[in-house]
Amino acid sequence: MLHKTHGIALKTTNYADNSIVAHIFTQTFGMQSYLINGARKPKARIPANLFQPLHLLDLVVYHKESNGLQRIKEVHPRPVLKEIPMDITKSSIALFLNEILYKVLHHQSPDAYLFNFLQQSIIWLDETDQRLANFHLIFLIKLCRFLGFLPLHHHSLKYPYFNLLEGVFDKNLPAHGHVLQEPHTSVFLQLLQTDFGESHRIKMNKDDRKYLIEKVLIFYRLHTENFGQVNSLYILEEIFT
């Protein structure tokens, strides 16, 4: 049976001689894998380059609940991303976020709110002319809400620690080492409460930014099964150093 849906391309893997499997987070079916025959041929009907990281897609797909690999009848960019593929900073951020999204959405069920958040974030990144040094941090912290481990907003001078293991601000230093302390606790709270459009107003030096992204990735690792290492992190560190 044919269905129309929107999708976000996350990963492709080669299959046989000229085919690929495209891993796409869809609005209707959640995370799905699609076999596309001949996608790597020069005159492919559905070419592999349509499925670059974080590209937004309109899809007409065949869907059977019993199938591990689904099929695509039609696919079109929606909208065509203009700057992410061409701008080195935006493409590096997209590569980094794409790697994380594939890890955390690997078995994700349909979630319209999550899909809309991702879609709007990608469009904002593509269209903005603002400084982007804090964008990935804010994105990852906001994404926690949809993944079920968003920190509670009750930070004050009485709660100077953020317990990464429990996902809460705390008045006492926990016995384990998975914790943020001042001044990083306050910066973390700022990031938690700031929209993308205001992200450039948060001031921090490169060392603090590097420290916080490492802690946020630990936060993800503690709350996501088989999260592992993020190989593209070094690219961001090069870009924002």
VOGU-3710 file (C-alpha; in Angstrom, 3 decimals, decimal comma):
1> mlhkthgial> 0,000/0,000/0,000  1,273/3,483/-0,899  1,627/6,252/1,682  2,711/9,885/1,512  4,970/11,070/4,317  7,764/13,517/5,108  11,230/12,340/6,036  14,667/13,386/7,291  17,607/11,549/5,729  20,130/10,333/8,284
11> kttnyadnsi> 22,363/7,669/6,775  22,942/5,559/3,678  24,751/2,251/3,371  25,800/0,603/0,128  23,856/-2,486/-0,912  24,885/-4,886/-3,665  26,592/-3,342/-6,709  24,717/-0,073/-7,311  22,008/0,083/-4,661  21,751/1,708/-1,234
21> vahiftqtfg> 19,760/1,391/1,951  18,574/4,831/3,084  17,847/5,231/6,803  15,168/7,901/7,130  13,256/9,267/10,112  9,725/9,621/8,765  6,825/11,608/10,135  4,337/8,746/9,721  6,317/5,599/10,459  9,244/6,733/12,613
31> mqsylingar> 12,680/5,388/11,745  12,645/3,285/8,561  15,149/1,671/6,199  14,474/1,838/2,457  16,120/-0,255/-0,246  16,713/1,823/-3,380  17,871/-0,216/-6,331  20,377/1,367/-8,711  20,723/4,576/-6,668  24,461/4,797/-7,389
41> kpkaripanl> 24,099/4,501/-11,164  24,865/7,677/-13,197  21,252/8,048/-14,409  19,450/6,627/-11,393  15,719/7,277/-11,124  16,215/7,932/-7,395  19,846/9,085/-6,990  21,801/8,526/-3,781  22,635/12,243/-3,386  19,022/12,972/-2,406
51> fqplhlldlv> 19,764/11,337/0,949  22,596/13,526/2,205  22,668/14,127/5,994  19,611/15,995/7,332  18,053/16,580/3,917  14,290/17,051/4,168  12,180/14,897/1,872  8,661/14,386/0,521  8,166/10,647/0,116  5,715/8,251/-1,477
61> vyhkesnglq> 6,519/4,866/0,015  5,360/1,281/0,119  4,933/0,176/3,720  4,444/-3,294/5,174  4,702/-3,754/8,919  6,310/-7,171/8,499  9,135/-5,897/6,272  12,525/-4,847/7,618  13,398/-3,098/4,358  10,767/-0,867/2,800
71> rikevhprpv> 10,571/0,615/-0,725  10,285/4,165/-2,074  8,170/5,008/-5,121  8,886/8,755/-5,248  11,092/11,208/-3,377  11,560/14,966/-3,676  13,535/17,508/-1,579  11,263/19,615/0,662  12,568/22,275/0,767  15,887/22,173/-1,065
81> lkeipmditk> 18,609/23,036/1,449  20,703/25,889/0,090  23,431/26,612/2,646  23,956/23,439/4,670  25,527/21,542/1,742  27,739/24,490/0,739  28,748/26,289/3,954  31,600/24,552/5,817  30,357/25,570/9,269  26,755/24,551/8,642
91> ssialflnei> 27,721/21,301/6,925  30,040/20,415/9,841  27,263/21,062/12,369  24,859/19,010/10,250  27,311/16,098/10,076  27,775/16,162/13,858  24,051/16,364/14,654  23,264/13,762/12,018  25,585/11,253/13,682  23,914/11,797/17,050
101> lykvlhhqsp> 20,394/11,649/15,620  21,089/8,320/13,960  22,245/6,946/17,304  19,249/8,173/19,333  16,531/7,640/16,688  17,676/4,188/15,594  14,490/2,539/16,924  12,295/5,637/17,196  8,535/5,289/16,787  6,493/8,010/15,057
111> daylfnflqq> 6,466/11,269/17,012  4,963/14,300/15,281  6,334/16,768/17,857  9,855/15,382/17,577  9,671/15,388/13,776  8,476/18,999/13,720  11,259/20,078/16,095  13,904/18,448/13,905  12,437/19,835/10,703  12,192/23,404/12,000
121> siiwldetdq> 15,699/23,230/13,493  17,186/22,111/10,166  15,382/24,863/8,252  16,545/27,458/10,800  20,144/26,272/10,498  19,959/26,410/6,705  18,478/29,905/6,543  20,126/31,783/9,424  22,956/34,290/9,064  23,641/34,411/12,819
131> rlanfhlifl> 26,744/33,091/14,560  26,402/29,364/15,188  28,958/28,497/17,852  26,234/27,606/20,391  23,603/26,153/18,040  24,583/22,497/18,434  24,617/22,767/22,229  21,131/24,274/22,372  19,858/21,740/19,845  21,119/18,767/21,863
141> iklcrflgfl> 19,776/20,108/25,146  16,323/20,794/23,634  16,320/17,368/21,971  16,516/15,773/25,444  12,883/16,773/26,047  11,708/14,572/23,185  13,938/11,688/24,239  12,605/11,688/27,798  15,493/12,998/29,886  15,095/16,773/29,831
151> plhhhslkyp> 16,543/18,342/32,993  14,125/19,947/35,402  14,166/23,780/35,495  14,713/24,601/39,131  18,271/25,888/39,210  19,151/28,550/41,748  22,045/29,391/44,038  20,707/26,620/46,268  21,139/24,118/43,414  24,665/24,751/42,083
161> yfnllegvfd> 25,170/21,242/40,671  23,623/19,462/37,713  23,557/15,704/38,220  24,009/14,188/34,754  23,143/10,702/35,966  19,779/11,726/37,441  19,078/14,624/35,050  18,324/17,116/37,861  19,806/20,194/39,470  20,991/19,394/42,983
171> knlpahghvl> 22,012/21,283/46,108  24,583/18,635/47,057  27,603/17,389/45,139  26,815/13,763/44,132  29,226/10,970/45,003  29,844/10,099/41,328  31,760/12,251/38,838  28,933/12,794/36,326  28,159/16,353/37,360  28,300/19,984/36,253
181> qephtsvflq> 29,452/22,609/38,751  29,517/26,392/38,674  30,134/28,344/36,544  29,153/25,687/33,995  25,841/24,924/35,728  24,601/28,461/35,058  25,736/28,391/31,428  24,017/25,033/30,962  20,790/26,538/32,333  21,125/29,482/29,924
191> llqtdfgesh> 21,434/27,076/27,020  18,418/25,155/28,268  16,276/28,311/28,328  17,494/29,964/25,104  15,966/29,748/21,619  18,094/29,367/18,512  17,568/33,000/17,555  19,164/34,164/20,794  21,943/31,563/20,940  24,645/34,017/19,835
201> rikmnkddrk> 24,001/36,106/22,958  25,400/33,434/25,287  29,031/34,250/25,870  31,572/31,534/26,562  35,138/30,867/25,532  36,251/27,908/23,418  37,435/25,905/26,444  34,089/26,221/28,218  32,222/25,333/25,025  34,400/22,257/24,510
211> yliekvlify> 33,917/21,218/28,144  30,135/21,603/27,955  29,725/19,657/24,727  31,774/16,823/26,213  29,510/16,827/29,294  26,353/16,921/27,167  27,596/13,911/25,211  28,233/12,113/28,500  24,645/13,027/29,451  23,432/11,366/26,251
221> rlhtenfgqv> 25,665/8,353/26,806  24,241/7,854/30,304  20,648/7,924/29,045  20,889/6,272/25,593  21,620/2,592/25,125  24,719/1,839/23,019  25,374/5,529/22,339  29,124/5,059/21,999  31,594/7,638/20,705  30,778/10,557/18,395
231> nslyileeif> 33,390/10,439/15,657  32,528/13,806/14,099  33,111/15,787/17,314  36,655/16,654/16,284  35,323/18,450/13,187  33,328/20,874/15,327  36,296/21,438/17,589  38,330/22,411/14,528  35,606/24,727/13,226  35,011/26,587/16,497
241> t> 38,605/26,783/17,740
//
